[in-house]
Amino acid sequence: MKIKTYIFMCALLFVSHASLSQTIEVSGIITNEYKDLLAAVSVSVKGSTNGTSSDLDGNYSLSVSQGDILVYSYVGYSSKEITMDGTSTVNVVLSQGVSLDEVIIGSRNVNRTAVDTPVPIDVIDISELRTLGPQVNLNQILNYVAPSFASNTQTISDGTDHIDPASLRGLGPDQVLVLINGKRRHTTSLVNVNGTVGRGSVGTDLNSIPSASISRVEVLRDGAAAQYGSDAIAGVINIVLKKTTI
């Protein structure tokens, strides 16, 4: 009788241990606070080599055990830790915030970090400025809040009456790369030939983009020709449009 009881207890302990160590397939979507999908986000189990990364649509999937701590980390965003409680779907929202030991996007120097970078990346929330500031078009808004950005309204100077040339760090309008949701925005066909800013160059008409349709503007005030080409010598302006309409 004692032998049977011992065998039963051993079997019970074995089943309990197996259930506690059972792996769970956890999946979900990783976005930022603006609901943009984040690709290549590192997802790993804390204290182990088990990990994966999110795909182009922000999806990830990883086998974990109950009680494991998942660490979500991405350059330019604050890391996040979540303890696994048996839930199979875990959607994560990362907040922007660069740590001192993270590499700054937009610089070819892999040793340049937030503590010693000479130029920042400005993230400008247009919705707040449209209600708090008196500016109307995009050029005026960036003049108001973005250092090193300059755009002057011209009069009686060929086509610049309608298209204001814009520059970063005092360089020509054709040396500022403008992106819309990360894709190149076409330049105008107007060549500034009279005595205006950026004479002899072709710029991008920023005012043709309604400020009401813009979520935020990201301004990289650093030479980025190595990544984007010669039209990004002065820097890059990335305009992120709203995903919803009212």
N, C-alpha and C positions, 0 to 999 in steps of 0.2 A: 504493500500500500504506500509505504514511504517512497519507494522507487517511482511509482506512478505519479505521485504528487510532485516529486522533484523534476521529472520529465515534463510535466504540464507547466510548471513554473518557468522552466528554461524556454519552452516553446512560447510562452506568453511574453517573456522578456525579449526574445528574438523578434516577435511580431511588432512589439512596441518600438524597438530600436529601428526596425525597417521602416515603420510608418513615419518616425521622426526624421529620418534621413532621406525620405522620398524627395526626388527632384521635381521641380515645377517649371514648366515652360512659360516664362514671363515675356510679354510683348506689349508694345504701345507705340505712341507717337510723341516725338520731342519737338516742341515749338518754343519760340521766345514770347516775350510779353506782348508783342505786336501780332501774334498768331502766325508768324512766318515759320515754315517748316525748316528745321535745321538738319543738314546733312553732315556726316563724318563726326558726329558727337561720340566721344569715347564713353562706353558703358562697361564697367568692370565690377567684379565682386571684391570688396575691400579685403586686403590681406591675402589675395590669391592671384593667380595668373589667368583666371577665367574671365573673359571679356569679349566684347564685340563693339561694333560701331553702327550708327544709324545710316540708312541708305539715302538716296536723293530725295525721297518723299518723307524723310524723318522717321521712318519705321525702324524698329529694332526688335530683336528676339534673342533670349538667352535662357539657358537652363540653370536654375538656382535651387537652393535648399531653403526651407523655411527658417527664418532668422538671419539669413545672409543680409549684408548691407551693400546695396548697389550704389556706386559712385558715378555720377554723370558729370563729365567735364568737357569744356569746349573753350577754345581760345577767344577771349573777349567777353566771356560770361562767367559768372560766379558758379563754382561747383555746387552740386546738390547731392545729398545722401538720403536714401530711402531704405528703411528696413522692410524686408519681405515678410508678409504675414499670411501668405497663402493665396493672395489675389493674383490672378493670371494676367490681368490687363492693368498696366500702370502707365498713364500718360503723364508726361513731365513738361513743365514750363520753366525755362531757364531765364534768369534775369541778367541784364547786361552789367558788367563790372569787371575791369581788368585787374588781375592780381599782379603783384610786382615781379613774379618769376615767370610770367607768361610772355610769349613773343608777340610783338605788335604786328598786326596785319598791315601790309603795304610797304614794308621795308625789306630790302634784300639782305640786310645784316641780321643774321640769326641770333646774334648776341645782344641785339638792341631790345631792351625791355621797357616797361612803363616807367621805371624809376629814372632812366637816363635818356629817354627818347627826346629829341629836340623839338619835335612837332607833334601835336595831338591829332586825334580824329574826332571831329565835332559831330554830335548827333543832335539835330535840331528838331524839336516837336513843333510842327507847323500849326497844329490845331490850337495850341495855347497862344502862339504869337498872333494868330488871326483875331483872337478875342481881346488880347491884352495890348497889342501894338497898333499903331495907326497905319501901318504899311498895308499895301493892297496887292501888288504883284510880287513875284518871287525875287526879282533883283533887289527890290527895296527891302524885303524881309532879310535877305542874306547880307545886305549892306548894314542892316541894323544889328545883327547878332554874330556874324561870322568874321573874325579877324582875318586880315590879309585879303578879303574879298572886296573888289571895287567895281562899281558899275555906275557910270554917270549918264544922265539923260542929255542927249545932244539935240541941238536945234540948227536947222538950215545947214546940215552936213550930210549930203547925199541920203542914203537909206537908213542912216542911224537915227533919223527922226522916228522910225518905227521899230528898229531893232537896236537895243542898247548893248554895246560890246561890254563883256564882263571879263574880269581877269582875277587871278590869284597870285599873291606875292609879287605883284607888279609886272608879271610876264604877260605875253600876248594872249588874246582870246582864243587863238588857235592852238595854244599850248595847255589849255584846260579841258580835260576830258569830262564830258557830261554823260552819265549813265541813267537810264530809266529802268528801275528794278534790276539793276546789274547788267543791262544790255546797252550798247552804244546808242546814243541819241544822234540823229543826223544833224550835220551843220547846215547853216544857211548858204544860199548861193550869192550872198552879198559880200563883195570885197570892199573893205573900208579904204577908200582912196583919198579922202580929204583929210584935213587936220584933226582927226579924231583919235581916241584911244585905240591902240592896236592897228595903226595904219598899215595897209598892205596885207592884212590877215583876214581870215574868215572865221567867225565865231558861231556860237549856238544861241538861238533865241530862247532864253529861259522863260520869258514872259508869255510865251505861247502855251505854257502849261498852267492851267488854272490852279491857284493855290488851294482852292476848296477840295481838289481831288488828290492832294498830297498828304500822306500820313507823316512822313518825316524826311529830312534831308541829311545825308552823311557827307561831310566835307573832309577829305584827306589833304591836309596842307603840307604835302611832301612830294618831292619828285618821284614819280612812279613809272618812269619810262621803261624800266627794266621789265615790269609786269605787263603794262598796257600798250606801250609804243611811244613814239615821239610826241604824240598829241597829249601826253600826260606829264610833260616836263614840269609844269607848274603845280599839278595836283589833280585830284579827281573829285567830282561832285556827283554823288549817287542820289537820285530822287526816287523815293519809295512811294508808290501810289497806294491809295486806300483799296482794300479788298472788297468793300461793300459800298453800295450806293444808297442814298436816301431818296 
